[in-house]
Amino acid sequence: MTLSCFELGEQMLSVSEARTALATLIERPLGSECVALANAHGRRLAENITATINVPQNTNAAMDGVALAWENSIQTHWALAGDAFAGQAFAGNVAAGQCVRITTGAPLPPGTDTVIMREQLVEHHDSVVIEAPERVKRGQNVRQAGEDITIGDVALPAGTRLDAAALGLVASLGWARVPVYQRPRVAIFSTGNEVTAPGDPLPGDGIYDANRFTLTGLLIEQGAEVIDLGILPDDFTALTETLADAAAKSDLVISSGGVSVGHADFTRDALEHLGRLAFWRVALRPGRPMACGWLGAARTPFVGLPGNPVAVMVTFLQFVVPLLQRLHGRPVTPPRRLQAVADDTLKSRFQRTDFLRGVYHNDNEGRLHVRSTGAQGSGILTSMVAANCLIELADDQDGAQPGEVVSIQPLTDWL
């Protein structure tokens, strides 16, 4: 039985335990809506897409040339019986030993079963000559009706993200509108007297607010609609009013910084006033302090991420992406992992999962290798810009030496 996030106390949790427990915050998936296929890019299917036609609809030519009505054996000379062009079907049957000119995609006329490309032919007025008949195989260059998808097949299951290829597949089945999950509405905010909005003068002891923009980018990549609350002031009344309004209008609220274990500030007071919170320590780096819970009468899920910029990105990918999966009606699945050979010494601490920023590549023999991006401080955003993966050193590992095999999570797999 999976424990909810409120039943774990303040014990140290593994990454897997935290991922599973956080998912219990989502009590039900979002509703669905039908949208025009042209506006569906990046959305998640709420229902299966089932084929109502065969794809291709007819057995057809895979290239321009002639379609043969094969007799007992291949012959060199073939009498032309007419033309079969795409969108213009050939009338009648083709007698054995005859052929018709045909274009790519045109349905094969009855009686024919083989297509010879134009480059292998010498055409005359009323006949063609096959230049190398010994190379011809019966049935070549023909696409069978339904060889891609057959009527009744599930072409795309519910939960599929509609990327460019999926949009083309749906269009090939004739769907003009598709059922998709509603976009998750996610409210985000930053806190801290030192946090300054980009474009404003930077105080001597201030920092520009990077986390809100990082979260915005990550959420948009996940198909969410972002409600940007900006930088909230250290004022209990202002915080409470803003967060209550956000909880009523959003499906998820995310903060960065200011709500770590044992941290007493206005943000924590306001969150506890509005709902039910739990505070954790997670055995990972970068990250560790986190908060989660429900806000308002609607029990809107809340996740408080660490304040360091890299920690925000790492914890989002490990813990917030599963919440978005649940909102989209999908099961919580761990990140896809690949195995790569370490090119340099990778340091980690036993009984803690370390996520190092890395760059993977293939060697000349096709083997996957990975190296770190260098300095791994949780405030070094340039390491995330340089990385194309996270190197995952599990809590039962004490680092890795060059030549050892390690797990990596490609950053391009999060869509």
C-alpha positions in Angstrom: 0.0 0.0 0.0 1.3 3.4 -1.0 1.6 5.9 1.9 0.4 9.5 1.2 2.8 12.3 1.5 1.2 13.2 4.9 2.0 9.8 6.5 5.8 9.9 6.1 6.7 12.4 8.8 10.1 14.1 8.4 12.1 10.9 7.8 14.7 10.9 5.1 13.1 9.6 1.9 14.7 7.9 -1.1 14.0 9.5 -4.6 11.7 6.6 -5.5 9.8 6.9 -2.2 9.3 10.6 -2.7 8.2 10.2 -6.3 5.6 7.6 -5.4 4.3 9.5 -2.4 4.0 12.8 -4.2 1.8 11.2 -6.8 -0.9 10.6 -4.2 -1.5 14.4 -4.2 -3.4 14.0 -7.5 -6.8 12.6 -6.6 -8.2 12.5 -10.2 -7.0 13.4 -13.7 -8.1 16.5 -15.5 -11.1 16.6 -17.7 -10.9 16.4 -21.4 -11.9 18.5 -24.4 -12.1 18.1 -28.2 -9.7 20.4 -30.2 -9.0 20.9 -33.8 -6.1 18.7 -35.0 -4.3 21.9 -36.1 -4.3 23.1 -32.5 -3.4 19.8 -30.9 0.4 19.8 -31.0 1.9 18.9 -27.7 -1.4 17.8 -26.1 -2.1 14.5 -24.5 -4.8 12.2 -25.9 -7.6 11.6 -23.5 -9.0 8.6 -25.5 -7.6 6.0 -27.9 -7.4 7.0 -31.6 -8.9 4.0 -33.4 -8.6 3.5 -37.2 -11.9 3.7 -39.1 -10.2 3.0 -42.4 -7.3 0.9 -43.6 -4.0 2.7 -44.1 -3.3 2.6 -46.9 -6.9 2.3 -48.0 -6.1 0.4 -51.2 -3.3 -1.9 -52.3 -1.2 0.6 -54.3 2.0 1.3 -56.1 5.0 2.3 -54.1 6.6 4.1 -57.1 6.1 5.2 -60.6 6.3 2.5 -63.3 4.1 -0.2 -64.6 1.9 -2.7 -62.8 2.2 -6.3 -64.1 -0.5 -8.9 -64.4 1.9 -11.7 -63.6 1.4 -14.9 -65.7 3.2 -18.1 -65.0 6.7 -16.6 -65.2 8.4 -13.2 -65.8 8.7 -12.1 -69.4 10.6 -9.4 -71.1 7.9 -7.8 -73.3 4.6 -6.6 -71.8 1.7 -5.2 -73.7 0.3 -1.9 -72.3 -3.4 -2.0 -71.4 -3.8 1.6 -70.2 -3.0 3.9 -67.3 -3.7 3.9 -63.6 -3.0 7.3 -62.0 -3.4 8.4 -58.4 -7.0 9.6 -58.0 -8.0 8.0 -61.3 -8.7 4.3 -61.0 -8.2 1.9 -63.9 -11.5 0.6 -65.3 -11.8 -3.2 -65.6 -9.3 -6.1 -65.2 -5.9 -6.4 -66.6 -5.4 -9.7 -68.5 -2.5 -12.0 -67.6 0.6 -11.0 -69.5 -0.4 -7.3 -69.8 0.6 -4.2 -67.8 -0.6 -0.7 -67.1 1.3 2.5 -66.5 0.9 3.5 -62.8 1.9 6.4 -60.5 3.0 6.3 -56.9 0.0 5.8 -54.6 -2.4 4.7 -57.4 -4.5 1.6 -56.5 -3.3 -1.5 -58.3 -5.8 -2.5 -61.0 -7.5 -5.9 -60.6 -5.3 -8.6 -62.0 -2.0 -6.9 -61.2 0.3 -7.6 -58.3 3.8 -6.3 -59.1 5.3 -2.9 -59.9 8.4 -2.3 -62.0 10.0 1.2 -61.6 10.3 3.4 -64.6 14.1 3.4 -64.5 14.1 -0.4 -65.2 11.9 -0.1 -68.3 12.1 0.8 -72.0 8.7 2.2 -73.0 7.2 2.0 -76.4 3.9 3.2 -77.7 1.9 0.1 -76.8 4.3 -2.0 -74.8 7.3 -1.9 -72.4 10.5 -3.9 -72.2 11.9 -4.9 -68.8 15.7 -4.5 -69.0 16.6 -7.0 -66.2 13.7 -9.4 -65.8 15.8 -11.8 -63.7 15.8 -9.2 -60.9 12.1 -8.9 -60.7 10.3 -10.5 -57.7 6.6 -11.1 -57.7 4.8 -8.6 -55.5 7.6 -6.0 -55.4 7.1 -2.3 -54.9 3.5 -2.8 -53.7 2.0 -1.5 -50.5 -0.8 -3.7 -49.3 -4.1 -2.3 -48.1 -4.0 -2.0 -44.3 -0.3 -2.8 -44.0 0.3 0.2 -41.8 -3.0 0.2 -39.9 -6.0 -2.0 -40.2 -9.6 -0.9 -39.5 -10.3 -1.3 -35.7 -6.6 -1.0 -34.7 -5.7 1.4 -31.9 -3.4 3.7 -33.8 -2.5 5.8 -30.7 -3.4 5.0 -27.1 -4.8 7.5 -24.6 -2.0 9.5 -22.9 0.1 9.8 -26.1 1.7 13.2 -26.6 0.8 14.5 -30.0 4.1 15.3 -31.6 4.6 16.0 -35.3 4.6 12.3 -36.3 1.5 11.6 -34.2 -0.3 14.5 -35.8 0.4 13.2 -39.2 -0.8 9.7 -38.3 -4.0 11.0 -36.9 -4.6 13.1 -40.0 -4.0 10.0 -42.2 -7.0 8.5 -40.5 -9.2 11.4 -41.2 -9.6 12.8 -37.7 -10.2 16.5 -37.9 -10.7 16.9 -34.1 -9.2 14.9 -31.3 -10.1 14.3 -27.6 -7.3 15.6 -25.4 -6.8 16.3 -21.7 -7.1 19.9 -20.6 -3.8 21.7 -20.1 -2.8 21.6 -16.4 -2.9 25.2 -15.0 0.1 25.6 -12.8 0.7 28.6 -10.6 4.3 29.4 -9.8 5.9 32.0 -7.5 9.2 32.9 -6.0 9.9 34.3 -2.5 12.7 36.1 -0.7 13.6 39.7 0.0 16.8 39.3 -2.0 15.0 38.0 -5.1 14.8 40.6 -7.9 12.9 40.5 -11.2 15.0 40.6 -14.3 15.1 44.2 -15.7 14.9 45.8 -12.2 18.0 47.4 -10.6 19.9 44.7 -8.7 20.7 45.5 -5.0 24.2 44.8 -3.8 22.9 41.8 -1.8 20.3 40.8 -4.4 19.9 38.0 -6.9 17.9 37.9 -10.1 14.9 35.5 -10.2 16.0 32.7 -12.4 13.8 29.9 -11.0 10.5 31.3 -12.2 11.7 31.4 -15.8 13.2 27.9 -15.5 9.9 26.6 -14.2 8.0 28.4 -16.9 10.1 26.8 -19.6 9.8 23.3 -18.0 6.1 23.6 -17.6 5.5 24.7 -21.1 7.6 21.8 -22.4 5.2 19.5 -20.4 2.2 21.1 -22.1 1.1 23.1 -19.0 -0.5 26.6 -18.9 1.5 28.8 -16.5 0.0 31.2 -14.0 2.9 33.4 -13.0 2.4 34.9 -9.6 5.7 36.7 -9.7 7.8 37.3 -6.5 5.5 37.3 -3.5 6.3 39.7 -0.6 7.1 38.6 3.0 3.7 39.6 4.2 1.3 37.0 5.7 -1.9 38.7 4.5 -0.7 39.3 0.9 0.7 35.8 0.7 -2.5 34.2 2.0 -4.8 36.2 -0.4 -2.6 35.5 -3.4 -2.2 31.8 -2.7 -5.9 31.3 -2.0 -6.8 32.9 -5.3 -4.1 30.7 -7.1 -5.4 27.5 -5.4 -8.9 28.2 -6.7 -7.8 28.9 -10.2 -5.0 26.3 -10.8 -4.5 22.5 -10.8 -1.1 22.7 -9.1 0.9 25.3 -7.2 4.7 25.3 -7.2 7.1 27.5 -5.3 10.9 27.6 -5.2 12.7 28.2 -1.9 11.6 29.5 1.5 9.7 26.4 2.7 12.4 24.0 3.8 12.2 21.8 6.9 12.4 24.0 10.0 12.3 27.2 8.1 9.9 29.6 9.8 8.7 32.4 7.5 5.6 34.0 6.2 5.4 31.7 3.3 5.2 28.6 5.4 2.7 30.2 7.8 0.5 31.2 4.9 0.6 27.7 3.3 -0.2 26.0 6.5 -3.1 28.4 7.1 -4.6 27.6 3.7 -4.3 23.8 3.8 -2.4 20.8 4.9 1.4 20.5 4.4 4.2 18.0 4.9 7.9 18.8 5.0 10.5 16.3 3.9 14.1 15.6 3.5 14.9 13.6 0.3 18.2 11.8 0.0 19.4 13.4 -3.2 21.7 16.1 -4.4 21.0 18.7 -5.6 17.8 19.1 -3.7 16.8 17.5 -0.3 14.5 20.0 1.4 11.0 19.9 0.0 7.4 20.6 1.0 4.1 19.3 -0.4 0.4 19.3 0.4 -3.0 20.6 -0.4 -4.2 24.2 -0.5 -7.8 25.5 -0.2 -11.2 23.9 -0.3 -10.4 22.4 -3.7 -7.3 20.6 -2.2 -5.1 22.0 -5.0 -1.8 20.1 -4.9 1.2 22.2 -3.7 4.9 21.4 -4.2 7.7 23.5 -2.6 10.9 23.0 -4.4 14.4 23.9 -3.2 15.7 27.4 -3.9 19.0 26.7 -5.8 18.5 26.9 -9.6 19.9 23.5 -10.5 18.1 21.8 -7.6 14.8 23.3 -9.0 15.4 21.7 -12.4 16.5 18.3 -11.0 13.6 18.0 -8.5 11.1 19.2 -11.1 12.2 16.4 -13.5 12.1 13.8 -10.7 9.0 14.8 -8.8 6.8 17.3 -10.7 6.8 15.5 -14.0 5.1 12.4 -12.4 2.4 14.8 -11.0 1.7 16.1 -14.5 1.6 12.5 -15.7 -1.2 11.8 -13.2 -3.1 14.9 -14.2 -3.0 13.6 -17.8 -4.4 10.3 -16.7 -1.1 8.4 -17.1 0.5 6.1 -14.6 3.5 7.4 -12.8 6.6 6.0 -14.6 10.2 6.5 -13.6 12.5 8.4 -16.0 13.9 6.4 -19.0 17.5 5.4 -18.2 20.4 4.4 -20.5 23.7 2.8 -19.6 26.9 4.6 -20.4 30.6 4.2 -19.7 32.0 6.9 -17.4 34.9 8.9 -19.0 36.0 10.6 -15.8 35.8 10.1 -12.0 32.3 10.8 -10.7 31.9 11.6 -7.0 28.8 10.8 -4.9 27.9 10.1 -1.3 26.8 6.7 -0.1 23.1 6.4 0.8 22.2 9.5 -1.3 21.2 9.7 -4.9 23.4 12.2 -6.8 22.3 13.7 -10.1 25.4 15.0 -11.9 25.0 17.1 -15.0 26.6 15.2 -17.9 27.3 15.0 -21.6 26.9 11.7 -23.4 28.2 10.7 -26.8 28.9 7.6 -28.9 32.5 6.4 -29.5 33.6 5.1 -32.9 32.3 1.7 -32.1 28.8 3.0 -31.1 29.3 2.6 -27.4 27.7 5.2 -25.2 30.0 7.3 -23.0 29.4 10.1 -20.6 31.4 12.8 -18.8 30.4 15.4 -16.3 30.1 19.0 -17.2 32.6 20.0 -14.6 31.8 21.9 -11.4 28.5 20.5 -9.9 27.4 23.2 -7.5 23.6 23.5 -7.2 23.7 27.1 -8.2 25.7 26.6 -11.4 23.1 27.0 -14.1 25.7 26.9 -16.9 26.1 23.2 -16.0 22.5 22.6 -17.0 22.9 24.5 -20.2 26.0 22.4 -21.1 24.3 19.1 -20.2 22.4 16.7 -22.3 21.7 14.2 -19.5 21.7 13.7 -15.8 24.1 11.1 -14.5 22.2 9.1 -11.8 24.5 7.7 -9.1 22.1 5.6 -6.9 22.2 5.6 -3.1 24.0 2.3 -3.0 26.9 3.7 -5.1 30.0 5.4 -3.8 30.8 7.3 -7.0 32.2 5.8 -10.2 35.6 5.5 -11.7 36.5 5.9 -15.4 35.4 2.8 -17.4 32.6 1.9 -15.0 29.0 1.7 -16.3 26.6 4.3 -14.9 22.9 5.2 -15.5 22.0 8.4 -17.3 18.7 10.1 -17.9 18.7 11.9 -21.3 17.3 15.4 -20.8 15.6 15.2 -24.3 13.4 12.3 -23.0 11.3 14.5 -20.7 8.6 15.4 -23.3 
